[in-house]
Amino acid sequence: MSCAAGRRGINSARNWLVEPRDYIQLIHFCISSKSLTLAKIIHQHFLKSNFTSSPVISEKLTRLYITCSQLNLARRLFNNIPEPVKKSDVVIWNHLIRGYAWEGPYHEAIDLYNEMIDLGVRPSNYTYPFVLKACSSLQAVSYTHLTL
């Protein structure tokens, strides 16, 4: 699917009933194409739908905004994901920590890591390199005493 085809599909579907799996496919397309314009159109359409409480779609939109280097938008979506979902999904934490570790502000990656630990989310093997990247970017020795 091309970017133009995706836009045409969304524009023609503005008044159609779109299923959650359709949003997921469109979001995956936007992630692979890094299409922020199309992502915002999809997000607006999603907000007008009956699926606004879908944690899966919220997680995918968060990942999409991270991919498009829109960390403020990603963080807002992440903050609205229900706590039980956050507790069970280390992947979304890793995406956001990675985004901050690469894009900054770097201390946000470390703050997120600490929040994740406080919630009882167990870090994965991918979490630590992202946090260490943030530490090295900060060049702060005091941050390197993480609970590993």
C-alpha positions in Angstrom: 0.0 0.0 0.0 1.4 3.4 -0.9 1.1 6.5 1.2 -1.3 8.1 -1.3 -3.4 4.9 -1.4 -3.5 5.0 2.4 -4.7 8.6 2.4 -7.4 7.8 -0.2 -8.5 4.9 1.9 -8.8 7.0 5.0 -10.5 9.9 3.2 -13.1 7.7 1.6 -13.6 5.9 4.9 -14.2 8.9 7.1 -17.9 8.1 7.5 -17.5 4.3 7.3 -17.4 1.9 10.2 -13.8 0.9 10.5 -13.0 -2.2 12.5 -10.1 -2.3 15.1 -8.1 -4.6 12.9 -8.3 -2.0 10.1 -6.9 0.6 12.4 -4.1 -1.7 13.4 -3.2 -2.4 9.7 -3.2 1.3 8.9 -1.1 2.1 11.9 1.4 -0.6 10.9 1.6 1.0 7.4 2.2 4.4 9.0 5.0 3.0 11.2 6.7 1.4 8.2 6.4 4.5 6.1 6.9 7.0 8.9 3.9 9.0 7.7 3.1 11.5 10.4 0.4 13.2 8.3 -1.5 10.0 7.6 -1.0 9.0 11.2 -2.7 12.1 12.5 -5.6 11.5 10.1 -6.0 7.9 11.3 -5.7 9.1 15.0 -8.4 11.7 14.4 -10.7 9.1 12.8 -9.9 6.7 15.6 -10.9 9.3 18.3 -14.3 9.7 16.5 -14.9 5.9 16.6 -16.3 3.7 19.2 -13.0 2.0 19.9 -11.3 4.9 21.8 -10.8 2.7 24.8 -8.9 0.0 22.9 -5.5 -0.5 24.7 -4.1 -2.4 21.7 -4.8 0.5 19.3 -3.5 3.1 21.9 -0.3 1.1 22.2 0.1 1.0 18.4 -0.5 4.7 18.1 2.1 5.3 20.9 4.6 3.3 18.9 3.7 5.1 15.7 4.3 8.5 17.3 7.6 7.3 18.7 8.6 6.1 15.3 7.7 9.5 13.9 9.8 11.2 16.6 6.7 12.8 18.2 7.6 11.8 21.8 5.3 14.3 23.4 2.3 12.8 21.6 3.5 9.3 22.3 3.9 10.1 26.0 0.3 11.6 26.2 -1.1 8.4 24.7 1.1 6.2 26.9 -0.1 8.0 30.0 -3.7 7.2 29.1 -3.1 3.5 28.6 -4.7 1.7 31.6 -2.3 0.6 34.3 -3.2 -3.1 34.1 -2.1 -3.0 30.4 1.1 -1.1 31.2 1.9 -3.7 33.9 1.6 -6.5 31.4 3.4 -5.0 28.4 7.1 -4.4 28.7 7.3 -3.8 25.0 5.5 -0.4 25.1 7.8 0.7 27.9 10.8 -0.3 25.8 9.5 1.6 22.8 9.1 4.8 24.8 12.4 4.4 26.8 14.2 3.8 23.5 12.6 6.9 22.0 13.8 9.1 24.9 17.2 7.3 24.9 17.8 8.2 21.3 15.9 11.5 20.9 16.0 13.0 24.4 15.3 14.4 26.9 17.5 11.5 28.1 16.4 11.8 31.8 12.9 10.9 30.7 14.2 7.4 29.7 15.6 6.9 33.1 12.5 8.3 34.8 10.3 5.9 32.7 12.6 3.0 33.7 12.1 3.9 37.4 8.4 4.2 36.9 8.3 0.8 35.2 10.2 -0.8 38.1 7.9 0.9 40.7 4.8 -0.6 38.9 6.4 -4.0 39.1 7.0 -4.4 35.3 10.0 -6.6 34.8 12.5 -5.2 32.4 13.5 -7.3 29.4 16.9 -7.9 27.9 16.1 -4.9 25.6 15.4 -2.5 28.4 18.9 -2.2 29.8 20.7 -1.1 26.7 18.2 1.7 26.1 18.6 2.9 29.7 22.4 2.6 29.5 22.3 4.6 26.2 20.3 7.3 28.1 22.9 7.3 30.9 25.8 7.6 28.5 24.0 10.4 26.7 23.6 12.2 29.9 27.2 11.4 30.9 25.9 11.1 34.4 27.8 8.7 36.6 25.1 9.1 39.3 22.5 7.5 37.0 24.5 4.4 36.4 23.7 2.8 39.7 20.4 1.3 38.4 18.8 -1.7 40.1 19.7 -4.4 37.6 
